[in-house]
Amino acid sequence: MKIKRDDTVLVISGNDKGKRGRVLRVLPEKDRIIVEGVRMMKKHTKPSQRDPQGGIIEREASMHVSNVMLVDPKSGEPTRVGRQRLDGGRQVRVAKRSGEMIDS
């Protein structure tokens, strides 16, 4: 997967198109991610010891990774992601738009 946790992404399709957010969780086996403040859903909870009141809570739902693009760290615009091999043999992610390294 080209998107990792704590990356900033831009939603490019769906009801939340145009929103930016930080990736909270990556689910690679399902090709899905959870983005902070995007695709909010309401969950009805029963009263429990942890939450004695119960009620309706809002939380983020997962979305398919194809519906987001990584934000270029240099320009702040959406970009595609490529890979580049460094001298030591390590691979890093690179923004196609600016050529900037995404991984430190």
N, C-alpha and C positions, 0 to 999 in steps of 0.2 A: 504494500500500500504506500502511496506517495504522501499521505497525510498522516501526521503523528500527533500525539497529545500535546497540548499547549500551543499548537499552531494557530494563527489567526486566519480565518477563512471568510469568504464572501459567498452567500447563498445565491445561486444563479438561476434557480427555477423553483416553482411551488408558491405557496401562499406567502412565504417569508422572503421572497425574492428581493435582493438588495440589502439585506441585513448582514452585518458583520458580527462575528463572535469568536470566542476561543474554544478550541476543541477540548471537551472535558474527558471524553472516553472514546476509544477506538475499538470496534468489534470486527476484527479482520475476517473471522470465519463467516460472517454474514455480509461483509462489505458495507457496513454501516458505521456511522459516527454519531456522537451526541455533542451538540454545539450549545454553548451557554446562551440562554435567552432566546433561542430559536426553536420553533415547532413546539410551543408550550401546550400541554394537555392537562386536563383536570382529572385527578384521581380521588375517588371516594374511599375514605378510610374508616374502618370501624374503631370505636374506642378501645384502647389497649392500655397496658401499664405504661408504655413509653409515651403514648399520646392519649391521655384520659378523655380529652374532649372529642376526638375523632373529627369528622367533617371532610371538607373538600380542600385538597392541596393542589397547587400547580407545580408541574415539573416538566423538564425537557424530555421529549420523545426522540427516538433515534431516527436518522434519515439516511438515505443512500448516499454513499460517498461521491457519486457522479453528479449530485445536485449542488456541490460546492467547488470553489476554486481557491487555491492558496493565495494569500495576499503577499505581494512582493515586499520584502523587508526594506528595500531601498526607495521605491516610488509609492508604495501603498496601493498599487493597482493589482487587480487579479492577474495571475500568471500561471502558465503550465510549469510542470516540474520535470527536470531532467536529472541525470546522475553523472558524476564526474569522478574519475579515479585519481587520487592524489599520489604523490611520489612514494609514500609508505605502503601503498596498496589499498588504503582505506577508501571507501566510496562515500561521497557526500551528495546531498541534494542541492541542486542549483536551480535558481529561477531563470526560466527561458527568456523572460522579458529584459532583465538587466544583466544577467550573468552572475549575479550576486550569490554567494554561498548561503544556504538556509541553515544547514547544520554548522555548529561552531567547532 
